[in-house]
């Protein structure tokens, strides 16, 4: 099992890369109305970050290995969903 520290880093890196991709997309847009669409994805990424970090910091877990594995899987699922939204922009 990977350490909790590495899981937190993964969450941070993945979601910050998604947010950065949104900012790059916004900078490349000439129309301000169109550029505003990425703000929703950025907000969703921030909410996802908060939710996942809260789950990681949860105490009194019976099966820690399964708990952290589920968080990792949830991160992957949500990151793929956010990336597909970016692709549709």
DOKEBA-781401 format. One record per atom (N, C-alpha, C): residue in one letter; x, y, z; residue number from 1; atom name; chain. Coordinates in Angstrom, 3 decimals, always signed. Layout:
N
+------+----------+----------+----------+-----+------+-----+
| type |        x |        y |        z | seq | atom | mol |
+------+----------+----------+----------+-----+------+-----+
|    A |        X |        Y |        Z | NUM |   CA |   A |
...
+------+----------+----------+----------+-----+------+-----+
END
This chain:
89
+------+----------+----------+----------+-----+------+-----+
| type |        x |        y |        z | seq | atom | mol |
+------+----------+----------+----------+-----+------+-----+
|    X |   +0.840 |   -1.182 |   +0.000 |   1 |    N |   A |
|    X |   +0.000 |   +0.000 |   +0.000 |   1 |   CA |   A |
|    X |   +0.884 |   +1.244 |   +0.000 |   1 |    C |   A |
|    X |   +0.537 |   +2.182 |   -0.804 |   2 |    N |   A |
|    X |   +1.260 |   +3.447 |   -0.834 |   2 |   CA |   A |
|    X |   +0.964 |   +4.225 |   +0.445 |   2 |    C |   A |
|    X |   +1.852 |   +5.094 |   +0.795 |   3 |    N |   A |
|    X |   +1.668 |   +5.857 |   +2.017 |   3 |   CA |   A |
|    X |   +0.569 |   +6.909 |   +1.846 |   3 |    C |   A |
|    X |   +0.061 |   +7.345 |   +2.970 |   4 |    N |   A |
|    X |   -0.970 |   +8.384 |   +2.966 |   4 |   CA |   A |
|    X |   -0.379 |   +9.662 |   +2.375 |   4 |    C |   A |
|    X |   +0.880 |   +9.911 |   +2.688 |   5 |    N |   A |
|    X |   +1.557 |  +11.097 |   +2.173 |   5 |   CA |   A |
|    X |   +1.577 |  +11.080 |   +0.642 |   5 |    C |   A |
|    X |   +1.884 |   +9.924 |   +0.057 |   6 |    N |   A |
|    X |   +1.913 |   +9.819 |   -1.399 |   6 |   CA |   A |
|    X |   +0.524 |   +9.934 |   -2.005 |   6 |    C |   A |
|    X |   -0.487 |   +9.407 |   -1.313 |   7 |    N |   A |
|    X |   -1.858 |   +9.526 |   -1.802 |   7 |   CA |   A |
|    X |   -2.284 |  +10.990 |   -1.831 |   7 |    C |   A |
|    X |   -1.938 |  +11.730 |   -0.786 |   8 |    N |   A |
|    X |   -2.258 |  +13.158 |   -0.756 |   8 |   CA |   A |
|    X |   -1.543 |  +13.899 |   -1.881 |   8 |    C |   A |
|    X |   -0.286 |  +13.531 |   -2.132 |   9 |    N |   A |
|    X |   +0.458 |  +14.152 |   -3.228 |   9 |   CA |   A |
|    X |   -0.194 |  +13.842 |   -4.570 |   9 |    C |   A |
|    X |   -0.619 |  +12.594 |   -4.748 |  10 |    N |   A |
|    X |   -1.281 |  +12.212 |   -5.995 |  10 |   CA |   A |
|    X |   -2.546 |  +13.030 |   -6.213 |  10 |    C |   A |
|    X |   -3.338 |  +13.168 |   -5.170 |  11 |    N |   A |
|    X |   -4.568 |  +13.960 |   -5.263 |  11 |   CA |   A |
|    X |   -4.231 |  +15.388 |   -5.669 |  11 |    C |   A |
|    X |   -3.246 |  +15.951 |   -5.006 |  12 |    N |   A |
|    X |   -2.852 |  +17.331 |   -5.284 |  12 |   CA |   A |
|    X |   -2.331 |  +17.493 |   -6.707 |  12 |    C |   A |
|    X |   -1.444 |  +16.617 |   -7.124 |  13 |    N |   A |
|    X |   -0.845 |  +16.738 |   -8.458 |  13 |   CA |   A |
|    X |   -1.874 |  +16.540 |   -9.566 |  13 |    C |   A |
|    X |   -2.688 |  +15.527 |   -9.442 |  14 |    N |   A |
|    X |   -3.659 |  +15.227 |  -10.497 |  14 |   CA |   A |
|    X |   -4.656 |  +16.368 |  -10.661 |  14 |    C |   A |
|    X |   -5.227 |  +16.810 |   -9.562 |  15 |    N |   A |
|    X |   -6.242 |  +17.851 |   -9.662 |  15 |   CA |   A |
|    X |   -5.647 |  +19.208 |  -10.010 |  15 |    C |   A |
|    X |   -4.427 |  +19.487 |   -9.563 |  16 |    N |   A |
|    X |   -3.808 |  +20.755 |   -9.953 |  16 |   CA |   A |
|    X |   -3.448 |  +20.748 |  -11.437 |  16 |    C |   A |
|    X |   -3.085 |  +19.591 |  -11.982 |  17 |    N |   A |
|    X |   -2.839 |  +19.502 |  -13.425 |  17 |   CA |   A |
|    X |   -4.113 |  +19.746 |  -14.224 |  17 |    C |   A |
|    X |   -5.227 |  +19.252 |  -13.719 |  18 |    N |   A |
|    X |   -6.508 |  +19.474 |  -14.394 |  18 |   CA |   A |
|    X |   -6.870 |  +20.959 |  -14.365 |  18 |    C |   A |
|    X |   -6.668 |  +21.593 |  -13.220 |  19 |    N |   A |
|    X |   -6.954 |  +23.025 |  -13.103 |  19 |   CA |   A |
|    X |   -6.039 |  +23.824 |  -14.025 |  19 |    C |   A |
|    X |   -4.784 |  +23.444 |  -14.075 |  20 |    N |   A |
|    X |   -3.843 |  +24.127 |  -14.961 |  20 |   CA |   A |
|    X |   -4.253 |  +23.982 |  -16.425 |  20 |    C |   A |
|    X |   -4.724 |  +22.801 |  -16.797 |  21 |    N |   A |
|    X |   -5.194 |  +22.575 |  -18.161 |  21 |   CA |   A |
|    X |   -6.373 |  +23.493 |  -18.483 |  21 |    C |   A |
|    X |   -7.253 |  +23.699 |  -17.516 |  22 |    N |   A |
|    X |   -8.380 |  +24.620 |  -17.723 |  22 |   CA |   A |
|    X |   -7.896 |  +26.047 |  -17.934 |  22 |    C |   A |
|    X |   -6.908 |  +26.470 |  -17.141 |  23 |    N |   A |
|    X |   -6.381 |  +27.826 |  -17.301 |  23 |   CA |   A |
|    X |   -5.713 |  +28.013 |  -18.660 |  23 |    C |   A |
|    X |   -4.989 |  +27.011 |  -19.105 |  24 |    N |   A |
|    X |   -4.350 |  +27.085 |  -20.426 |  24 |   CA |   A |
|    X |   -5.419 |  +27.187 |  -21.507 |  24 |    C |   A |
|    X |   -6.468 |  +26.380 |  -21.375 |  25 |    N |   A |
|    X |   -7.555 |  +26.415 |  -22.352 |  25 |   CA |   A |
|    X |   -8.194 |  +27.800 |  -22.366 |  25 |    C |   A |
|    X |   -8.385 |  +28.387 |  -21.174 |  26 |    N |   A |
|    X |   -8.985 |  +29.715 |  -21.098 |  26 |   CA |   A |
|    X |   -8.116 |  +30.764 |  -21.786 |  26 |    C |   A |
|    X |   -6.807 |  +30.676 |  -21.609 |  27 |    N |   A |
|    X |   -5.916 |  +31.653 |  -22.217 |  27 |   CA |   A |
|    X |   -5.918 |  +31.574 |  -23.737 |  27 |    C |   A |
|    X |   -6.193 |  +30.400 |  -24.262 |  28 |    N |   A |
|    X |   -6.183 |  +30.214 |  -25.707 |  28 |   CA |   A |
|    X |   -7.483 |  +30.651 |  -26.373 |  28 |    C |   A |
|    X |   -8.487 |  +30.961 |  -25.582 |  29 |    N |   A |
|    X |   -9.780 |  +31.356 |  -26.133 |  29 |   CA |   A |
|    X |   -9.825 |  +32.856 |  -26.360 |  29 |    C |   A |
|    X |  -10.358 |  +33.234 |  -27.495 |  30 |    N |   A |
|    X |  -10.495 |  +34.654 |  -27.806 |  30 |   CA |   A |
|    X |  -11.813 |  +35.211 |  -27.264 |  30 |    C |   A |
|    X |  -12.818 |  +34.371 |  -27.173 |  31 |    N |   A |
|    X |  -14.132 |  +34.782 |  -26.701 |  31 |   CA |   A |
|    X |  -14.209 |  +34.582 |  -25.186 |  31 |    C |   A |
|    X |  -14.478 |  +35.676 |  -24.447 |  32 |    N |   A |
|    X |  -14.531 |  +35.593 |  -22.985 |  32 |   CA |   A |
|    X |  -15.683 |  +34.725 |  -22.489 |  32 |    C |   A |
|    X |  -16.792 |  +34.715 |  -23.206 |  33 |    N |   A |
|    X |  -17.936 |  +33.892 |  -22.810 |  33 |   CA |   A |
|    X |  -17.577 |  +32.412 |  -22.874 |  33 |    C |   A |
|    X |  -16.869 |  +32.067 |  -23.904 |  34 |    N |   A |
|    X |  -16.459 |  +30.676 |  -24.079 |  34 |   CA |   A |
|    X |  -15.416 |  +30.284 |  -23.037 |  34 |    C |   A |
|    X |  -14.535 |  +31.204 |  -22.694 |  35 |    N |   A |
|    X |  -13.487 |  +30.941 |  -21.711 |  35 |   CA |   A |
|    X |  -14.071 |  +30.718 |  -20.317 |  35 |    C |   A |
|    X |  -15.218 |  +31.290 |  -20.046 |  36 |    N |   A |
|    X |  -15.851 |  +31.137 |  -18.740 |  36 |   CA |   A |
|    X |  -16.358 |  +29.734 |  -18.459 |  36 |    C |   A |
|    X |  -16.505 |  +28.916 |  -19.486 |  37 |    N |   A |
|    X |  -17.001 |  +27.547 |  -19.297 |  37 |   CA |   A |
|    X |  -16.038 |  +26.709 |  -18.465 |  37 |    C |   A |
|    X |  -14.766 |  +27.021 |  -18.538 |  38 |    N |   A |
|    X |  -13.766 |  +26.244 |  -17.798 |  38 |   CA |   A |
|    X |  -13.845 |  +26.516 |  -16.298 |  38 |    C |   A |
|    X |  -14.426 |  +27.630 |  -15.902 |  39 |    N |   A |
|    X |  -14.545 |  +27.961 |  -14.476 |  39 |   CA |   A |
|    X |  -15.352 |  +26.908 |  -13.717 |  39 |    C |   A |
|    X |  -16.378 |  +26.359 |  -14.340 |  40 |    N |   A |
|    X |  -17.183 |  +25.314 |  -13.698 |  40 |   CA |   A |
|    X |  -16.350 |  +24.076 |  -13.442 |  40 |    C |   A |
|    X |  -15.490 |  +23.736 |  -14.381 |  41 |    N |   A |
|    X |  -14.638 |  +22.559 |  -14.215 |  41 |   CA |   A |
|    X |  -13.603 |  +22.811 |  -13.118 |  41 |    C |   A |
|    X |  -13.085 |  +24.028 |  -13.055 |  42 |    N |   A |
|    X |  -12.129 |  +24.378 |  -12.000 |  42 |   CA |   A |
|    X |  -12.796 |  +24.269 |  -10.635 |  42 |    C |   A |
|    X |  -14.007 |  +24.794 |  -10.522 |  43 |    N |   A |
|    X |  -14.745 |  +24.712 |   -9.259 |  43 |   CA |   A |
|    X |  -15.002 |  +23.265 |   -8.869 |  43 |    C |   A |
|    X |  -15.358 |  +22.443 |   -9.838 |  44 |    N |   A |
|    X |  -15.609 |  +21.030 |   -9.573 |  44 |   CA |   A |
|    X |  -14.326 |  +20.314 |   -9.122 |  44 |    C |   A |
|    X |  -13.196 |  +20.676 |   -9.708 |  45 |    N |   A |
|    X |  -11.921 |  +20.078 |   -9.315 |  45 |   CA |   A |
|    X |  -11.562 |  +20.457 |   -7.882 |  45 |    C |   A |
|    X |  -11.853 |  +21.679 |   -7.498 |  46 |    N |   A |
|    X |  -11.566 |  +22.127 |   -6.134 |  46 |   CA |   A |
|    X |  -12.450 |  +21.390 |   -5.132 |  46 |    C |   A |
|    X |  -13.715 |  +21.234 |   -5.462 |  47 |    N |   A |
|    X |  -14.630 |  +20.497 |   -4.589 |  47 |   CA |   A |
|    X |  -14.184 |  +19.041 |   -4.466 |  47 |    C |   A |
|    X |  -13.770 |  +18.447 |   -5.585 |  48 |    N |   A |
|    X |  -13.278 |  +17.072 |   -5.577 |  48 |   CA |   A |
|    X |  -12.052 |  +16.952 |   -4.695 |  48 |    C |   A |
|    X |  -11.137 |  +17.900 |   -4.787 |  49 |    N |   A |
|    X |   -9.946 |  +17.905 |   -3.950 |  49 |   CA |   A |
|    X |  -10.332 |  +17.917 |   -2.473 |  49 |    C |   A |
|    X |  -11.227 |  +18.826 |   -2.101 |  50 |    N |   A |
|    X |  -11.656 |  +18.927 |   -0.703 |  50 |   CA |   A |
|    X |  -12.286 |  +17.624 |   -0.212 |  50 |    C |   A |
|    X |  -13.136 |  +17.024 |   -1.030 |  51 |    N |   A |
|    X |  -13.796 |  +15.775 |   -0.649 |  51 |   CA |   A |
|    X |  -12.791 |  +14.641 |   -0.442 |  51 |    C |   A |
|    X |  -11.845 |  +14.506 |   -1.370 |  52 |    N |   A |
|    X |  -10.885 |  +13.411 |   -1.282 |  52 |   CA |   A |
|    X |   -9.931 |  +13.590 |   -0.109 |  52 |    C |   A |
|    X |   -9.480 |  +14.800 |   +0.151 |  53 |    N |   A |
|    X |   -8.592 |  +15.042 |   +1.290 |  53 |   CA |   A |
|    X |   -9.344 |  +14.787 |   +2.599 |  53 |    C |   A |
|    X |  -10.609 |  +15.146 |   +2.632 |  54 |    N |   A |
|    X |  -11.414 |  +14.868 |   +3.824 |  54 |   CA |   A |
|    X |  -11.524 |  +13.365 |   +4.064 |  54 |    C |   A |
|    X |  -11.702 |  +12.594 |   +2.989 |  55 |    N |   A |
|    X |  -11.765 |  +11.137 |   +3.121 |  55 |   CA |   A |
|    X |  -10.439 |  +10.569 |   +3.593 |  55 |    C |   A |
|    X |   -9.333 |  +11.102 |   +3.083 |  56 |    N |   A |
|    X |   -8.011 |  +10.616 |   +3.494 |  56 |   CA |   A |
|    X |   -7.784 |  +10.883 |   +4.980 |  56 |    C |   A |
|    X |   -8.236 |  +12.018 |   +5.461 |  57 |    N |   A |
|    X |   -8.007 |  +12.407 |   +6.849 |  57 |   CA |   A |
|    X |   -9.011 |  +11.809 |   +7.831 |  57 |    C |   A |
|    X |   -9.938 |  +10.997 |   +7.347 |  58 |    N |   A |
|    X |  -10.917 |  +10.369 |   +8.213 |  58 |   CA |   A |
|    X |  -10.213 |   +9.404 |   +9.169 |  58 |    C |   A |
|    X |  -10.565 |   +9.472 |  +10.428 |  59 |    N |   A |
|    X |   -9.962 |   +8.607 |  +11.453 |  59 |   CA |   A |
|    X |  -10.894 |   +7.438 |  +11.749 |  59 |    C |   A |
|    X |  -10.409 |   +6.505 |  +12.518 |  60 |    N |   A |
|    X |  -11.162 |   +5.328 |  +12.978 |  60 |   CA |   A |
|    X |  -11.699 |   +4.488 |  +11.816 |  60 |    C |   A |
|    X |  -10.817 |   +4.146 |  +10.896 |  61 |    N |   A |
|    X |  -11.165 |   +3.292 |   +9.769 |  61 |   CA |   A |
|    X |  -10.798 |   +1.857 |  +10.137 |  61 |    C |   A |
|    X |  -11.719 |   +0.922 |   +9.894 |  62 |    N |   A |
|    X |  -11.449 |   -0.476 |  +10.222 |  62 |   CA |   A |
|    X |  -10.417 |   -1.079 |   +9.274 |  62 |    C |   A |
|    X |  -10.643 |   -0.956 |   +7.993 |  63 |    N |   A |
|    X |   -9.740 |   -1.534 |   +6.997 |  63 |   CA |   A |
|    X |   -9.098 |   -0.387 |   +6.205 |  63 |    C |   A |
|    X |   -7.937 |   +0.056 |   +6.664 |  64 |    N |   A |
|    X |   -7.287 |   +1.214 |   +6.050 |  64 |   CA |   A |
|    X |   -6.878 |   +0.944 |   +4.607 |  64 |    C |   A |
|    X |   -6.388 |   -0.258 |   +4.353 |  65 |    N |   A |
|    X |   -5.923 |   -0.577 |   +3.000 |  65 |   CA |   A |
|    X |   -7.060 |   -0.450 |   +1.991 |  65 |    C |   A |
|    X |   -8.206 |   -1.012 |   +2.302 |  66 |    N |   A |
|    X |   -9.358 |   -0.937 |   +1.405 |  66 |   CA |   A |
|    X |   -9.867 |   +0.503 |   +1.285 |  66 |    C |   A |
|    X |   -9.829 |   +1.232 |   +2.387 |  67 |    N |   A |
|    X |  -10.293 |   +2.622 |   +2.392 |  67 |   CA |   A |
|    X |   -9.449 |   +3.477 |   +1.450 |  67 |    C |   A |
|    X |   -8.133 |   +3.373 |   +1.573 |  68 |    N |   A |
|    X |   -7.246 |   +4.181 |   +0.735 |  68 |   CA |   A |
|    X |   -7.259 |   +3.723 |   -0.717 |  68 |    C |   A |
|    X |   -7.461 |   +2.438 |   -0.925 |  69 |    N |   A |
|    X |   -7.568 |   +1.931 |   -2.303 |  69 |   CA |   A |
|    X |   -8.831 |   +2.492 |   -2.960 |  69 |    C |   A |
|    X |   -9.912 |   +2.587 |   -2.190 |  70 |    N |   A |
|    X |  -11.160 |   +3.151 |   -2.704 |  70 |   CA |   A |
|    X |  -10.992 |   +4.637 |   -3.023 |  70 |    C |   A |
|    X |  -10.248 |   +5.343 |   -2.203 |  71 |    N |   A |
|    X |   -9.998 |   +6.765 |   -2.453 |  71 |   CA |   A |
|    X |   -9.195 |   +6.934 |   -3.739 |  71 |    C |   A |
|    X |   -8.193 |   +6.096 |   -3.914 |  72 |    N |   A |
|    X |   -7.373 |   +6.147 |   -5.124 |  72 |   CA |   A |
|    X |   -8.221 |   +5.869 |   -6.371 |  72 |    C |   A |
|    X |   -9.096 |   +4.884 |   -6.287 |  73 |    N |   A |
|    X |   -9.979 |   +4.570 |   -7.410 |  73 |   CA |   A |
|    X |  -10.945 |   +5.723 |   -7.681 |  73 |    C |   A |
|    X |  -11.428 |   +6.349 |   -6.610 |  74 |    N |   A |
|    X |  -12.338 |   +7.485 |   -6.747 |  74 |   CA |   A |
|    X |  -11.622 |   +8.661 |   -7.412 |  74 |    C |   A |
|    X |  -10.368 |   +8.882 |   -7.039 |  75 |    N |   A |
|    X |   -9.574 |   +9.934 |   -7.664 |  75 |   CA |   A |
|    X |   -9.443 |   +9.688 |   -9.166 |  75 |    C |   A |
|    X |   -9.137 |   +8.469 |   -9.524 |  76 |    N |   A |
|    X |   -8.970 |   +8.136 |  -10.941 |  76 |   CA |   A |
|    X |  -10.272 |   +8.355 |  -11.712 |  76 |    C |   A |
|    X |  -11.379 |   +7.912 |  -11.132 |  77 |    N |   A |
|    X |  -12.680 |   +8.043 |  -11.792 |  77 |   CA |   A |
|    X |  -13.058 |   +9.514 |  -11.984 |  77 |    C |   A |
|    X |  -12.893 |  +10.305 |  -10.928 |  78 |    N |   A |
|    X |  -13.277 |  +11.715 |  -11.010 |  78 |   CA |   A |
|    X |  -12.345 |  +12.496 |  -11.924 |  78 |    C |   A |
|    X |  -11.057 |  +12.146 |  -11.915 |  79 |    N |   A |
|    X |  -10.109 |  +12.830 |  -12.789 |  79 |   CA |   A |
|    X |  -10.431 |  +12.549 |  -14.252 |  79 |    C |   A |
|    X |  -10.763 |  +11.314 |  -14.564 |  80 |    N |   A |
|    X |  -11.136 |  +10.983 |  -15.940 |  80 |   CA |   A |
|    X |  -12.397 |  +11.747 |  -16.352 |  80 |    C |   A |
|    X |  -13.343 |  +11.868 |  -15.442 |  81 |    N |   A |
|    X |  -14.561 |  +12.613 |  -15.734 |  81 |   CA |   A |
|    X |  -14.282 |  +14.083 |  -16.002 |  81 |    C |   A |
|    X |  -13.406 |  +14.681 |  -15.195 |  82 |    N |   A |
|    X |  -13.058 |  +16.079 |  -15.399 |  82 |   CA |   A |
|    X |  -12.302 |  +16.288 |  -16.712 |  82 |    C |   A |
|    X |  -11.409 |  +15.354 |  -17.027 |  83 |    N |   A |
|    X |  -10.667 |  +15.466 |  -18.280 |  83 |   CA |   A |
|    X |  -11.585 |  +15.318 |  -19.497 |  83 |    C |   A |
|    X |  -12.590 |  +14.465 |  -19.387 |  84 |    N |   A |
|    X |  -13.525 |  +14.326 |  -20.514 |  84 |   CA |   A |
|    X |  -14.333 |  +15.609 |  -20.686 |  84 |    C |   A |
|    X |  -14.628 |  +16.307 |  -19.593 |  85 |    N |   A |
|    X |  -15.336 |  +17.587 |  -19.693 |  85 |   CA |   A |
|    X |  -14.456 |  +18.646 |  -20.367 |  85 |    C |   A |
|    X |  -13.158 |  +18.602 |  -20.061 |  86 |    N |   A |
|    X |  -12.238 |  +19.544 |  -20.690 |  86 |   CA |   A |
|    X |  -12.165 |  +19.270 |  -22.198 |  86 |    C |   A |
|    X |  -12.133 |  +18.016 |  -22.563 |  87 |    N |   A |
|    X |  -12.067 |  +17.663 |  -23.976 |  87 |   CA |   A |
|    X |  -13.292 |  +18.128 |  -24.747 |  87 |    C |   A |
|    X |  -14.438 |  +18.204 |  -24.082 |  88 |    N |   A |
|    X |  -15.673 |  +18.618 |  -24.738 |  88 |   CA |   A |
|    X |  -15.785 |  +20.127 |  -24.899 |  88 |    C |   A |
|    X |  -14.923 |  +20.866 |  -24.229 |  89 |    N |   A |
|    X |  -15.003 |  +22.343 |  -24.307 |  89 |   CA |   A |
|    X |  -14.746 |  +22.854 |  -25.707 |  89 |    C |   A |
+------+----------+----------+----------+-----+------+-----+
END
